[in-house]
Each structure stands twice: as C-alpha cells, then as structure tokens.
Amino acid sequence: MSIRHGLLALLERGPRYGSQLRTEFESRTGSTWPLNVGQVYTTLARLERDGLVAPGGEDAAGHTLYAITDTGRTELREWYERPVDRANPPRDELSIKLAMAVGAPGVDIRAVIQSQRHATIKAMQDYTRLKATALAAVESGQSRERDDVAWLLVLEQLIFQTEAEARWLDHCESRLVRLSLTADGRAAAAAPPQAADTGTEADESVPAAAPATTARPRSARTRRG
C-alpha cells in the first residue's frame, strides 16, 4: 500500500493538515487500511524532504498545512501511469503459514485449510453486504459520490481477492490429497512382495529335495547273494 502516493493524491485537491489527511484517506478507502496520525506526519516529513510537498501555512485553528509541489504533481502523474510492480510481491501470511505447515509435526494442514476457508468465506459475505450498501448509496445519489465510488471499488477488489483465496484453498487441499495418494502408491510399489498364503507354512528345517540323478541302476550281474 502506497501511503506516500495516497497522501499526494489528497493534497492535489488542496492544502491539508495531518489528521485531516488521515480522515480523508480512511474515508476514501472505507478504513480498510487505517492510518495513525504519527504515520501520516512521518510520511509528510519524508515527502517534504524529497521536495514533493511543502508547508502551506496554517488554517484558522492553527493547524500546519501541507501543499503538493510541482515535483510532487509530476511524481503523482507518473505513479498513476506506472503499473504496480508484481516482481516482488508482498509477503502473504496465509501462504507462509501453509508453506510452513507442510510436513510440520503435529499439524493437520487440512484442518488449517478448512479453518481458513471458513474465515475467508465469512469475510467475502461481509464484503458483499457492504458492497450492496455502498452501491445503494451511489445509485440513490444521496452520498458523497467520490468517496462512495472509491469505497465501492475497494470493496469489489476485496471480494475478488477473497473469492480467489477460497479457490486457491480448494486447490491446495486437492493438491495435498493427490500428493498423498501418489506417495502411498510409491510406498506400496517399493514394499517387498509377500508370500502367498497356501494354508501351510514352509518348514525351513527340511532341506530342499535333491535333484533327480540320471545314474543307471547297477547290473544284476554284480549282485551277490
């Protein structure tokens, strides 16, 4: 999440102070990614250091205002035009959890998957209800249209994301079942064959029968008595 560029986008609409930026950011995104004032002011300090914002005086209540600079506007335009880089995806706790659960002693990974699927589907249902409310507000015209449309887009992204996560969890469970069956098949193939059960057991104390000989019997002329 680019707080840096989000604040620049809000400042493009006019000078604002820190807590005002936090309130507007959360309103635009439906508080999906809440900010604290300290985080906002730390980001503003960095933006000022980089020449992207500058102090813009004070309002009537004495709040220090910040204004976007021409360099900041250029940076903002480039951000809008630049695709989000997916070469280095952010760390995902669920992916890391499942990766670590594979083969972990005492961990039932299928139970982990099922528990997460339940939570994911519940979140998707909650997002869908919120979407219906936001959509009704936009269509009725009785809303802060800009913020509600922005919130609607965020909600729809969250719905698509949770739908994809639920499908991925189904895939993970199926994959683990297939791999388990494959491993069982290999183990069975590698096991030594067992002797067929004929109802009797071979007596290892009895020597094997001697092979038949081709020696001719002695002639009767050699017999005595």
TABELHU-V814820 format. One line per field, one symbol per residue. burial: + if it has 16 or more other ideal C-beta (glycine too) atoms within 10 Angstrom, else -. A space follows every 10 residues. Layout:
BEGIN
burial = ???
END
This chain:
BEGIN
burial = --++++++++ +---++++-+ ++-++--+++ ----+----+ +-++--+--- -++--+---- ----++-++- -+--++---- ---------- ---+---+-- --------+- -++--++--+ --++--+--+ +--+--++-- --+---++++ ++-++--++- -+--++-++- -+-------- ---------- ---------- ---------- ---------- -----
END
